[in-house]
Amino acid sequence: MNTLVENQPKTDGHDPHGAAQEIDWADYRDHLTTADKDGNRRWVYAKKPAGFWYEHRTHLSWLLIAVMFAGPWIRIQGNPLLLVNIVERRFSILGQIFWPQDTLIFAVAMLLFFAGIMIFTTAFGRLWCGWTCPQTVMMEMVFRKLEYLIEGDSAEQRTLDATPWTRSKVLKKGFKHVVFFAASFIVGNTLLAYIIGSEQLLHIQLDDPRNHVVGLTFMVLFSLLFYAIFARFREQACTFICPYGRFQSALLDENTLLVAYDQKRGEARAPLHRNETFSQRRAEGKGDCVNCRACVAVCPTGIDIRNGVQMECVNCTACIDACDTIMDKVGQPRGLVRFASLNNISHGTPQRFTPRMALYSVVLTGLISLFLYLVFTRCDVDTTLLRAPGSLFQVTAEGRIENLYTMKVVNKTMHDIPLTMRLENLPGTVRVMGSGEFIVPAAKLAQTSVLIELAPTQLHQANTKLKLGIYNAQGKLLQTVTTAFAGPRESGHHEETEKHENERR
């Protein structure tokens, strides 16, 4: 990966013998862009972006925000679009109900998610971070826009922060933070709807708040957390907390498409003087970069994209729009900063599908196939049949052997299912205790007791394996479960019970 990064730092602040060395503040890799020499934070005043890529990113962001806020209220076949009910251990994804018993499906889904990230990052870099990451979308398309609306663009924000505290400044800052907290509270309630369900959230909101003091307290705390992230922490969430930027270097290669600066065309950087032509600049060894720093001004993480691939870059494309605007003004072709691979910039090679991408794609295709197979072949019910704790086999008056079982059935659908049980491998009788037929309510767990009777002639050992079929009202086999049937150990008892049964017949 050394080819990905130029000017790697020669030291981490210490030489091999332990002697401290001076940090080279001219080398951007020796320090964080958002920290000064004393370790104090440098606030990023990102200029309001505009342009082709920002317009398309805005459209996509509004779509994602609309889906996020509408998601808890959308129903597919009566099920929520997305529900992560940890309390009741019930999950709904795209209208499909999942339970803790679907652990294998969850495991495959997680593998599918991470494999998808690997392939996407290998091909397109950190496009996820800048275009679809919830933190970036909410920060840039909601909170940053609110800040522009209240405090103005970057220059006005910088001026406002530098001025002494006056009544006007207090009101403006106070209003902004009240709006930020209100937006954070709305976001927190929306995320809560994905956990407890929209109906339950609506009930809580319409109920007397005094009945939900604990829940309201936690919601205020979560809102304060979101407020702190969007009002103060901001880009540091990507730099310090999110692990994606840390392991991206293991996924990127020279053919990865990313936001890059064309150093062959742009260097050496120099301001554009009046009446200076680009022919004269090139004759003097100057590049197309006029060192206007427009790309730096719009960067939400405060980096200079011209320095090369950096961990802080989230591929938001704001620098592409800013640079293209300057190139239009000076009459030069766009694309000094553009989506390109390092091989494309350095050697002019086109984007290509690498063997590593092919391998990842094969793995991803296999995981998708396995996931779809598990989802579409998943049983509507999940049955557990166990011998009742502490119970022994009983001999009936007719000489038959009976065992008592406890049966638990999870209904994974959104409609009630009447069930019947039949022995599949041995003749015998299955009776569900209680009155009427056994009905498992929609999306619920039901429990009952089951009594199974067998003739002694069917028992050839102390524990006999039984196979039971679980059928719905239409006679369709939903699931097959196995259990053990306990009987007498003495062979003489078998003969006696068999004689008793023959006399009864």
Secondary structure, DSSP 8 states (H G I E B T S, - for coil): -GGG-SS--S-SSB-TTS-B----TTSGGGS-TTB-TTS-B---------SHHHHHHHHHHHHHHHHHHHGGG-EETTEESEEEETTTTEEEETTEEE-GGGHHHHHHHHHHHHHHHHHHHHHHTTHHHHHT-HHHHHIIIIIHHHHHHHH-SHHHHHHHHHS---HHHHHHHHHHHHHHHHHHHHHHHHHHHHHH-HHHHHHHHHS-GGGGHHHHHHHHHHHHHHHHIIIIITTHIIIII-SHHHHGGGT--TT--EEEE-HHHH-S-----TT--HHHHHHTT--S-----HHHHT-TT---GGG---TT-----HHHHHHHHHHHHHT--S-SEEEE-HHHHHH-------HHHHHHHHHHHHHHHHHHHHHHT--SEEEEEEE-TT---EE-TTS-EEEEEEEEEEE-SSS-EEEEEEESSS--EEEESSSS-EEE-TT-EEEEEEEEEE-GGG--SSEEEEEEEEE-TT--EEEEEEEEEE--S-HHHHHHHHHHHHHH-
